[in-house]
């Protein structure tokens, strides 16, 4: 089950609810890219240094479950900072990093016999043959408000950061963030604007 969409659309909330409702394991692929970005910053590596970051990604042991671990260190909170927000787009645009992490993501699905996988290109690139593809979206103002409530920070600054990341992620050469129109014809498209999490879950479940 693939869930895609921009930041703040409610992917993690929906993925968690679906996994619990259906008794499936869940993988947050965005946390993997954030972990590489955090590790680069922690080691003084420029996130734009493609070769150094690619080598880091190959060597880094990442565990993503309820807690996120990088080489055994709990980075669950550390990967949700403005510094990582600013660095993660460069990391996610790195072709070698994407190849490494996409391979791990596919291996995770094979090892778990499926599951709920959330990200930005799951249904289009990582798991194009997923049984269920969901694209979740919301208006930018609401996405910024949700992100500010989740991670803290001034709303205006969070909104500006989201706009920058949307631009970077949608224009990158490798696996750009798709919009709803670019999703496969069999994708379930849900606009979560103004909807509580339970309503979004119910809307998706009725389509399964």
For each residue, the residues with C-beta under 8 A, 3 or more apart:
1: 18 22 24 114 115 116 117 130 131 132 134
2: 117 118 119 122 123 126 127 130 132 133 134
3: 11 14 15 18 116 117 118 119 122 123 134 136
4: 11 118 119 120 121 122 123 124 133 134 135 136 178 183
5: 9 10 11 120 135 136 137
6: 9 120 137 143 162 166 169 177
7: 143 147 162 165 166
8: 138 142 143 144 145 146 147 162
9: 5 6 136 137 138 143 192
10: 5 13 14 136 138 146 192 197 200
11: 3 4 5 14 15 30 118 119 136
12: 15 16 28 118
13: 10 16 17 197 200
14: 3 10 11 17 18 118 134 136 192 197 200 201 204
15: 3 11 12 18 19 26 28 116 117 118
16: 12 13 19 20 26
17: 13 14 20 21 197 198 201
18: 1 3 14 15 21 22 24 26 116 201 204
19: 15 16 22 23 24 25 26 115 116
20: 16 17 23
21: 17 18 201 205
22: 1 18 19 116
23: 19 20
24: 1 18 19 114 115 116
25: 19 112 115 116
26: 15 16 18 19 115 116 117 118
27: 64 105 108 109 112 115 116 117 118
28: 12 15 31 32 64 118 119
29: 32 33 101 105 117 118 119 120 122 126
30: 11 33 34 88 118 119 120
31: 28 34 35 64 68 79
32: 28 29 35 36 62 64 101 104 105
33: 29 30 36 37 88 91 92 97 101
34: 30 31 37 38 68 79 80 84 88
35: 31 32 38 39 60 62 64 68 70 75 79
36: 32 33 39 40 53 56 57 60 62 91 97 101
37: 33 34 40 41 47 79 84 87 88 90 91
38: 34 35 41 42 70 75 78 79 84
39: 35 36 42 43 45 56 60 70 71
40: 36 37 43 45 46 47 52 53 56 87 91
41: 37 38 44 45 47 83 84 87
42: 38 39
43: 39 40 56
44: 41
45: 39 40 41 49 52 53 56
46: 40 49 52
47: 37 40 41 53 87 88 90 91
48: 90
49: 45 46 52 53
50: 53 54 94 95 96
51: 54 55 96
52: 40 45 46 49 55 56
53: 36 40 45 47 49 50 56 57 90 91 94 97
54: 50 51 57 58 94 96 97 100
55: 51 52 58 59
56: 36 39 40 43 45 52 53 59 60
57: 36 53 54 60 91 94 96 97 100 101
58: 54 55 96 100
59: 55 56
60: 35 36 39 56 57 70 71
61: 69 70 71 72
62: 32 35 36 68 69 70 104
63: 67 68 69
64: 27 28 31 32 35 68
65: 68
66:
67: 63 74 76
68: 31 34 35 62 63 64 65 74 75 76 79
69: 61 62 63 72 73 74 75
70: 35 38 39 60 61 62 73 75
71: 39 60 61
72: 61 69
73: 69 70
74: 67 68 69
75: 35 38 68 69 70 78 79
76: 67 68 79 80
77: 80
78: 38 75 81 84
79: 31 34 35 37 38 68 75 76 84
80: 34 76 77 84 150 151
81: 78 84 85 151
82: 85 86 153 157 161
83: 41 86 87
84: 34 37 38 41 78 79 80 81 87 88
85: 81 82 88 151 161 165
86: 82 83 89 161
87: 37 40 41 47 83 84 90 91
88: 30 33 34 37 47 84 85 91 92 165
89: 86 92 93 164 165 168 169 172
90: 37 47 48 53 87 93 94 168
91: 33 36 37 40 47 53 57 87 88 94 97
92: 33 88 89 97 98 120 169 172
93: 89 90 168 169 172 173 174
94: 50 53 54 57 90 91 97 98 174
95: 50 98 99 173 174
96: 50 51 54 57 58 99 100
97: 33 36 53 54 57 91 92 94 100 101
98: 92 94 95 101 102 174 175
99: 95 96 102 103
100: 54 57 58 96 97 103 104
101: 29 32 33 36 57 97 98 104 105
102: 98 99 105 106 125 126
103: 99 100 106 107
104: 32 62 100 101 107 108
105: 27 29 32 101 102 108 109 117 119 122 126 127
106: 102 103 109 110 126 127
107: 103 104 110 111
108: 27 104 105 111 112 115 117
109: 27 105 106 112 114 115 117 127
110: 106 107 113
111: 107 108
112: 25 27 108 109 115
113: 110
114: 1 24 109 131
115: 1 19 24 25 26 27 108 109 112
116: 1 3 15 18 19 22 24 25 26 27
117: 1 2 3 15 26 27 29 105 108 109 122 126 127 130
118: 2 3 4 11 12 14 15 26 27 28 29 30 122
119: 2 3 4 11 28 29 30 105 122 126
120: 4 5 6 29 30 92 169 175 177 178
121: 4 124 125 126 175 176 177 178
122: 2 3 4 29 105 117 118 119 125 126 127 130 133
123: 2 3 4 126 127 128 130 133 134 135 183 184 187
124: 4 121 128 175 178 182 183 184
125: 102 121 122 128 175
126: 2 29 102 105 106 117 119 121 122 123
127: 2 105 106 109 117 122 123 130
128: 123 124 125 184
129:
130: 1 2 117 122 123 127 133
131: 1 114
132: 1 2 188 208
133: 2 4 122 123 130 183 184 186 187 188
134: 1 2 3 4 14 123 187 188 189 190 204
135: 4 5 123 178 180 183 187 188 189 190
136: 3 4 5 9 10 11 14 190 192 200
137: 5 6 9 179 180 189 190 191 192 193
138: 8 9 10 142 143 146 191 192 193
139: 142 143 193
140: 143 144 159 162 163 166
141: 144 145 159
142: 8 138 139 145 146 192 193 194
143: 6 7 8 9 138 139 140 146 147 162
144: 8 140 141 147 148 155 158 159 162
145: 8 141 142 148 149 155
146: 8 10 138 142 143 149 150
147: 7 8 143 144 150 151 158 162
148: 144 145 151 152 153 154 155 158
149: 145 146
150: 80 146 147
151: 80 81 85 147 148 158
152: 148
153: 82 148 157 158
154: 148 157 158
155: 144 145 148 158 159
156: 159 160
157: 82 153 154 160 161
158: 144 147 148 151 153 154 155 161 162
159: 140 141 144 155 156 162 163
160: 156 157 163 164
161: 82 85 86 157 158 164 165
162: 6 7 8 140 143 144 147 158 159 165 166
163: 140 159 160 166 167
164: 89 160 161 167 168
165: 7 85 88 89 161 162 168 169
166: 6 7 140 162 163 169 170 177
167: 163 164 170 171
168: 89 90 93 164 165 171 172
169: 6 89 92 93 120 165 166 172 176 177
170: 166 167 176 177 179
171: 167 168 176
172: 89 92 93 168 169 175 176 177
173: 93 95 176
174: 93 94 95 98
175: 98 120 121 124 125 172
176: 121 169 170 171 172 173
177: 6 120 121 166 169 170 172
178: 4 120 121 124 135 182 183
179: 137 170 182 183
180: 135 137 183 187 189
181:
182: 124 178 179
183: 4 123 124 133 135 178 179 180 187 189
184: 123 124 128 133 187
185:
186: 133
187: 123 133 134 135 180 183 184
188: 132 133 134 135 204 207
189: 134 135 137 180 183
190: 134 135 136 137 200 203 204
191: 137 138 195
192: 9 10 14 136 137 138 142 195 200
193: 137 138 139 142
194: 142
195: 191 192 199 200 203
196: 199 200
197: 10 13 14 17 200 201
198: 17 201 202
199: 195 196 202 203
200: 10 13 14 136 190 192 195 196 197 203 204
201: 14 17 18 21 197 198 204 205
202: 198 199 205 206
203: 190 195 199 200 206 207
204: 14 18 134 188 190 200 201 207 208
205: 21 201 202 208
206: 202 203
207: 188 203 204
208: 132 204 205
